[in-house]
Amino acid sequence: MSKLEWPSDFSFGVATAGFQIEGGYNGPGEPRNNWAAWEDSGRASASGHANRFWTDFERQLDLVVAMGLNSFRLSIEWTRVEPSDGHIDEAAVQHYRQILSAVRARGLRPLVTLHHFTNPEWLGTDPWINDIGWRRLADWYELAVRRFGDLCSDWITSNEINIFAINTYYHGIFPPGKRGDTRATFATIDHLLAAHIQGYQRIKAVQPESVIATNNYSFSIYELDRFLLDTLYAHHYQINATDRLDWLHERRRRHYQEVPGGRGIYAPLESFARRLFARTIPLATGFPTAENELRRTTTPRLLDVAQLDYYAPTLAEHVTLPGKRTAGGRWRRLGRPLWDDRPDPDMFLDYVREAGQDGLPVWVVENGMCVRRDNRGVWPRLDGWTREKYLRANIGSLVRARDEGIDVRGYWHWTLIDNFEWGSYEPRFGLHGLADDGSFLATDTAGDDVAGAYRRIAEGLRAGDRSVVD
């Protein structure tokens, strides 16, 4: 086989989020975020000590180095830096600076997320459906780059705007837990997109060399995925008002042509969902707040790289009835559990192709596979997939993408150590397992040396050896 030409500056990393790993939120005397009321009431498990990253970051960063990786994605939590309205916790600022310095001292390039599904409790119950919350978020973006920009220049403004809005106001699995509220879902997307637009400009004004983007959760429904980014790309391409609707319709047509919908019994449901959201979120309406911000800016580009997160994008396949067989027994809730998400490296390649269609470098900033662990033990996946097989297959898709000329420049695996997965410790995504006493394992939860496998893949590709994924 031909030798693989692999870029020397390719980013191999792991992705994390502060609230999920740091510990020290929502308890007595601790900073409180938007999950605090649910933890207090028992609606969500307490995050508690989490992975103790706040105090044990040195050892955990050493795990990243041991894998031969060169990047570490983390979040700087607004809640910790500004625990009460207008009050900056200088000790927290200095501690985050210590963490970033430790990242850099190990030869790791930090990729920092500034809003990863959490915000300070003082912002209110529904900050994203009004015109105040997103403006405060844009203020936070600027504050963060002023305080930490000398230690980091790669930024994600808001993580997975689309899935955050859906989980908050449509599925109701994030606080405040409302269901089926299409208006609030749409308003949240609109306002967080507006915050990105304003935040991009404010970060660039402070740090012109910065690399800034927002990462969508790859989703099969155009209006809930590419429509957000195409709103920004339409500005970049200077699509005028007369041509804009036709241009968006063509982009939607290409989305459905390039990425597959539901298969088998799911195909009719996927087709129905596409028609439903086309009526619910008409392209002609657009995102009014974001569009207003676009009219006010002369900045030609509002994304520096094309970022995507890839897990299980097909909407229809997430719809399952209670009683479905799953790892560990029957699943009694509506919808599919994370450990039943279907790996599909070919579909992953489809989404990477789409991300690269506008000529920007492509960063896959989240990609991972879940295993179930509950109080009875660890349950193997029903489909037989292991995390090593998943890594080889999915990174193999990136090799195929580069063979096609797509400028893929980074891959961040979700995640380093099993962690708090938004209300539960049952789903396990870590390259390293989390033991009952809070320590981390040399293997993943299933007992496999996945960290070693990731190291061998990264080393092999850097040496031009494609056999590590074939």
C-alpha positions in Angstrom: 0.0 0.0 0.0 1.2 3.6 -0.6 2.9 5.4 2.2 0.6 7.7 4.1 1.5 11.4 4.1 0.4 12.6 7.5 0.8 16.2 8.6 3.4 16.7 11.3 1.2 19.2 13.1 -1.9 17.0 13.3 -3.6 17.3 16.7 -4.2 14.0 18.5 -5.9 14.7 21.8 -8.6 13.9 24.3 -11.7 16.1 25.1 -13.0 16.9 28.5 -15.5 19.4 30.2 -14.9 21.1 33.5 -18.2 20.3 35.2 -17.8 16.7 34.3 -14.3 16.2 35.6 -13.3 18.9 38.1 -15.5 18.2 41.1 -16.4 20.9 43.6 -19.7 22.2 42.2 -23.1 22.7 43.8 -22.2 21.5 47.3 -22.1 23.6 50.5 -19.9 26.7 49.9 -19.2 25.6 46.3 -20.0 27.5 43.1 -23.4 26.7 41.8 -24.4 26.2 38.2 -27.6 25.5 36.3 -27.5 21.8 37.5 -27.6 22.8 41.2 -31.4 22.6 41.7 -31.6 19.2 40.0 -28.7 17.9 42.2 -30.4 19.3 45.3 -33.7 17.6 44.5 -32.2 14.3 43.4 -33.4 14.6 39.9 -29.8 14.3 38.8 -27.0 12.4 40.6 -24.6 14.8 42.3 -21.4 15.4 40.4 -19.6 15.4 43.7 -15.8 15.0 43.5 -16.2 14.0 39.8 -12.6 13.0 38.6 -11.0 15.4 41.1 -9.3 17.1 38.1 -9.3 20.5 39.9 -6.8 19.1 42.5 -5.3 16.2 40.6 -4.8 17.7 37.1 -1.0 17.0 37.1 -1.4 13.2 37.2 -4.3 13.2 34.7 -2.4 15.3 32.2 0.5 12.8 32.5 -1.9 10.2 31.2 -2.4 12.3 28.1 1.4 12.6 27.6 1.8 8.8 28.1 -0.4 8.2 25.1 1.9 10.4 23.0 -0.8 12.9 22.3 -0.2 16.6 21.6 -3.4 18.4 22.6 -5.8 18.5 25.5 -9.3 19.9 25.3 -10.8 21.4 28.5 -13.3 23.9 29.5 -12.9 27.0 31.6 -16.0 27.2 33.7 -17.8 30.5 33.8 -19.4 29.4 37.1 -16.1 29.0 38.9 -14.6 32.2 37.6 -17.7 34.4 38.2 -19.5 32.5 41.0 -21.8 35.5 41.7 -22.9 38.3 39.4 -20.1 40.7 38.9 -17.6 39.0 41.3 -14.5 37.4 39.8 -12.9 34.8 41.9 -9.2 35.6 41.4 -8.1 32.4 43.1 -10.0 30.4 40.5 -8.5 32.5 37.7 -5.0 31.7 39.0 -5.8 28.0 39.4 -7.0 27.8 35.8 -3.8 29.5 34.8 -1.9 26.9 36.6 -3.8 24.1 34.8 -3.2 25.8 31.4 0.5 26.2 32.2 0.7 22.5 33.2 -0.9 21.6 29.9 1.6 23.7 27.9 4.6 22.5 30.0 3.8 19.0 28.8 4.0 19.9 25.2 0.2 19.8 24.9 -1.7 22.5 23.0 -4.8 23.5 24.9 -8.1 23.7 23.1 -10.5 25.6 25.5 -14.3 25.6 25.5 -15.9 28.6 27.1 -19.5 27.3 27.4 -19.9 23.5 27.8 -23.6 23.0 28.7 -23.2 24.9 32.0 -23.6 28.5 33.2 -23.7 30.2 36.6 -26.9 29.7 38.6 -27.3 33.4 39.1 -27.9 33.8 35.4 -31.4 32.5 36.0 -33.5 29.5 35.0 -34.1 30.3 31.3 -31.3 32.7 30.3 -31.2 31.6 26.7 -34.7 32.5 25.7 -34.3 36.2 26.3 -32.0 38.9 25.1 -29.9 39.2 28.2 -28.3 35.8 28.8 -26.5 35.6 25.4 -25.1 39.1 25.8 -23.6 38.2 29.2 -22.2 35.1 27.6 -20.4 37.2 25.0 -19.0 39.3 27.8 -17.7 36.1 29.4 -16.0 35.2 26.1 -14.1 38.5 26.1 -13.3 38.2 29.9 -11.9 34.7 29.4 -9.6 35.7 26.5 -8.3 38.7 28.4 -7.5 36.5 31.5 -6.2 33.4 29.7 -5.3 34.4 26.2 -1.5 34.4 26.9 -1.8 30.7 27.6 -4.2 29.6 24.9 -5.2 30.7 21.4 -7.6 27.9 20.3 -11.2 28.5 21.4 -14.6 26.8 21.2 -17.2 29.5 22.1 -20.2 27.3 22.9 -20.2 23.5 22.8 -22.8 21.8 20.6 -25.3 24.7 20.5 -27.8 22.4 18.7 -27.8 19.5 21.1 -27.8 21.8 24.2 -30.9 23.5 23.0 -32.6 20.2 22.1 -31.7 18.5 25.4 -32.8 21.6 27.4 -36.2 22.4 25.8 -37.2 19.6 23.5 -36.1 16.3 25.2 -36.1 17.9 28.7 -33.0 16.0 29.9 -31.0 19.2 30.8 -32.3 21.8 33.3 -34.9 23.2 33.4 -36.2 20.1 31.7 -38.9 21.3 29.4 -40.3 19.0 26.7 -41.5 19.7 23.2 -41.0 23.5 23.5 -40.0 24.2 19.9 -40.1 27.9 20.3 -37.6 27.9 23.2 -35.4 25.4 21.4 -35.2 27.6 18.4 -34.7 30.8 20.5 -31.8 29.1 22.4 -30.1 28.1 19.2 -30.6 31.7 17.8 -29.3 33.4 20.9 -26.2 31.1 21.4 -25.4 31.6 17.7 -25.7 35.4 18.2 -23.3 35.1 21.2 -20.8 33.2 19.0 -21.0 35.9 16.3 -20.4 38.7 18.8 -17.9 36.7 20.8 -15.8 35.8 17.7 -15.3 39.5 17.0 -14.6 40.4 20.6 -12.0 37.6 21.0 -10.3 38.6 17.7 -10.1 42.2 18.8 -8.1 41.1 21.8 -6.2 38.1 20.2 -6.0 38.5 16.4 -4.0 35.2 16.1 -6.7 33.2 17.8 -8.5 30.2 16.2 -12.2 30.2 17.0 -15.1 28.0 16.1 -18.2 26.4 17.5 -18.8 22.6 17.2 -22.1 21.2 16.2 -23.3 17.7 17.2 -23.5 16.0 13.8 -27.2 15.6 13.2 -29.2 14.1 10.3 -31.8 16.9 10.3 -30.6 19.9 8.4 -32.4 22.5 10.4 -30.8 21.2 13.6 -27.3 21.0 12.3 -25.9 22.5 9.1 -28.5 25.4 9.1 -26.7 26.9 12.1 -23.3 26.9 10.3 -24.7 27.8 6.9 -26.1 31.0 8.5 -22.5 31.9 9.1 -21.2 30.6 5.8 -23.9 32.6 3.9 -22.3 35.7 5.5 -18.8 34.5 4.5 -19.9 33.9 0.9 -21.7 37.2 0.9 -25.0 35.6 -0.3 -27.4 38.5 -0.8 -30.9 38.6 0.5 -32.4 37.8 -2.9 -30.4 34.6 -3.4 -30.2 33.5 0.2 -33.2 31.2 0.4 -32.3 29.4 -2.8 -28.8 29.0 -1.5 -30.0 27.5 1.7 -32.3 25.1 -0.1 -29.4 23.9 -2.2 -27.3 23.4 1.0 -30.1 21.4 2.5 -30.4 19.3 -0.6 -26.7 18.6 -0.5 -26.9 17.7 3.2 -29.5 15.0 2.6 -27.6 13.8 -0.5 -24.3 13.5 1.3 -25.3 12.1 4.7 -27.6 9.2 5.0 -30.9 9.1 6.8 -32.6 6.2 8.7 -32.1 2.7 7.5 -34.6 -0.1 7.3 -37.6 0.4 9.6 -36.2 3.8 10.6 -36.3 5.3 7.1 -40.0 6.3 7.2 -39.6 7.9 10.6 -36.5 9.8 9.5 -38.3 11.1 6.4 -41.2 12.2 8.6 -38.8 14.1 10.9 -37.2 15.9 8.0 -40.6 17.1 6.8 -41.6 18.1 10.3 -38.6 20.2 11.1 -38.7 21.8 7.6 -42.1 23.1 8.6 -41.2 23.9 12.2 -38.0 25.8 11.4 -38.5 27.4 7.9 -35.3 28.5 6.2 -36.9 31.7 5.1 -37.3 32.8 8.7 -33.7 32.2 9.7 -32.4 33.0 13.2 -33.5 36.6 13.7 -31.1 37.6 16.5 -28.2 36.0 14.9 -29.1 37.6 11.5 -29.3 41.0 13.2 -25.8 40.5 14.6 -24.6 39.4 11.1 -25.9 42.6 9.6 -23.9 44.6 12.1 -20.5 43.0 11.4 -18.1 43.5 8.6 -16.0 40.5 9.7 -15.9 38.3 6.6 -15.3 35.0 8.4 -16.9 33.8 11.7 -15.3 30.3 11.8 -11.6 29.7 11.5 -11.9 25.9 11.4 -14.7 23.5 10.7 -15.4 21.6 14.0 -17.7 18.7 14.4 -18.6 16.2 17.1 -19.6 12.7 15.8 -21.5 10.1 17.8 -24.8 8.8 16.4 -26.4 11.4 14.1 -29.5 9.7 12.7 -32.5 11.2 14.6 -34.9 8.3 13.9 -32.6 5.7 15.4 -32.8 7.5 18.8 -36.5 6.8 19.0 -37.1 3.4 20.7 -39.9 2.2 22.9 -39.5 1.2 26.6 -38.6 -2.5 27.0 -36.0 -2.7 24.4 -33.2 -5.3 25.0 -29.9 -3.6 26.0 -26.7 -4.3 27.7 -27.6 -5.4 31.3 -31.2 -6.2 30.6 -34.4 -4.4 29.3 -34.3 -0.6 29.0 -37.5 0.7 30.6 -37.2 4.3 29.4 -38.3 6.0 26.2 -35.4 6.5 23.8 -32.1 4.7 23.2 -29.4 4.6 25.8 -25.9 5.9 24.9 -24.3 2.4 25.0 -26.6 1.4 22.2 -25.5 4.1 19.8 -24.5 2.4 16.6 -20.9 2.9 15.4 -20.7 3.7 11.7 -17.3 4.7 10.4 -18.6 5.1 6.9 -21.2 7.6 8.0 -18.5 9.4 10.0 -16.6 9.9 6.8 -19.8 11.3 5.2 -20.0 14.0 7.9 -16.3 14.8 7.7 -16.7 15.3 4.0 -19.5 17.7 4.6 -17.5 19.6 7.2 -14.7 20.0 4.7 -16.8 21.3 1.8 -16.1 25.0 2.5 -12.3 24.7 2.5 -11.6 25.2 6.2 -9.4 22.7 8.1 -11.5 20.1 9.8 -11.2 19.3 13.5 -13.1 16.4 15.0 -13.3 17.8 18.5 -15.4 14.9 20.0 -15.8 11.3 19.0 -16.3 8.4 21.4 -18.1 5.2 22.2 -20.1 4.3 25.4 -20.1 1.2 27.6 -22.5 0.7 30.4 -21.4 0.3 34.0 -24.0 0.3 36.9 -24.0 -1.0 40.5 -24.2 -4.6 39.1 -21.0 -4.3 37.1 -19.8 -3.7 33.6 -21.9 -4.8 30.6 -20.4 -5.6 27.2 -22.0 -3.9 24.3 -24.5 -6.1 22.5 -23.0 -5.3 19.1 -19.6 -6.6 20.2 -17.7 -3.3 19.5 -14.7 -2.6 21.7 -13.1 0.8 22.1 -9.9 -0.2 20.4 -11.9 -1.4 17.3 -13.8 1.9 17.4 -10.7 4.0 17.5 -9.1 2.1 14.6 -12.2 2.3 12.5 -13.1 6.0 13.1 -9.5 7.3 12.8 -9.3 5.1 9.8 -12.2 7.2 8.3 -10.0 10.3 8.8 -7.2 8.6 6.9 -9.7 7.9 4.1 -10.8 11.6 4.3 -7.2 12.8 3.9 -6.8 10.4 1.0 -9.7 12.2 -0.7 -8.0 15.6 -0.1 -10.0 16.7 2.9 -7.8 18.8 5.1 -8.5 17.0 8.4 -6.1 18.5 11.0 -7.2 17.2 14.4 -9.0 14.4 16.4 -10.0 14.7 20.1 -11.4 11.5 21.6 -14.2 11.7 24.2 -12.9 11.2 26.9 -9.8 10.7 29.0 -11.4 9.1 32.1 -14.9 7.9 32.7 -16.8 10.9 34.1 -20.1 12.5 35.1 -22.3 12.2 32.0 -25.0 14.9 32.7 -26.9 13.4 35.6 -25.3 10.0 35.8 -22.1 8.0 36.1 -23.6 5.0 34.3 -22.4 5.8 30.8 -18.7 5.2 30.4 -16.7 6.8 27.6 -13.1 6.9 29.1 -9.9 5.6 27.7 -9.2 5.0 31.4 -11.9 3.6 33.7 -13.1 5.2 36.9 -13.0 3.0 40.0 -15.6 3.1 42.8 -13.1 4.9 45.1 -12.6 7.6 42.5 -9.2 6.5 41.3 -8.6 5.8 37.6 -7.6 2.5 36.0 -4.8 1.7 33.6 -7.4 0.1 31.3 -10.8 1.3 30.2 -14.0 0.1 32.0 -14.1 -3.1 29.9 -10.5 -3.9 30.9 -8.9 -3.2 27.5 -5.6 -1.2 27.1 -7.2 1.4 24.9 -4.7 4.1 25.9 -1.9 1.9 24.5 -4.0 1.4 21.3 -4.4 5.1 20.9 -0.7 5.7 21.4 0.1 3.0 18.7 -2.3 4.6 16.3 -1.0 8.1 16.7 2.7 6.9 16.5 1.9 4.8 13.4 0.2 7.5 11.5 2.9 10.1 12.2 5.4 7.5 10.8 3.2 7.1 7.7 2.1 3.6 8.6 -1.6 3.2 7.6 -1.7 -0.4 8.8 -2.4 0.8 12.4 -6.0 1.6 11.3 -6.5 -0.7 8.3 
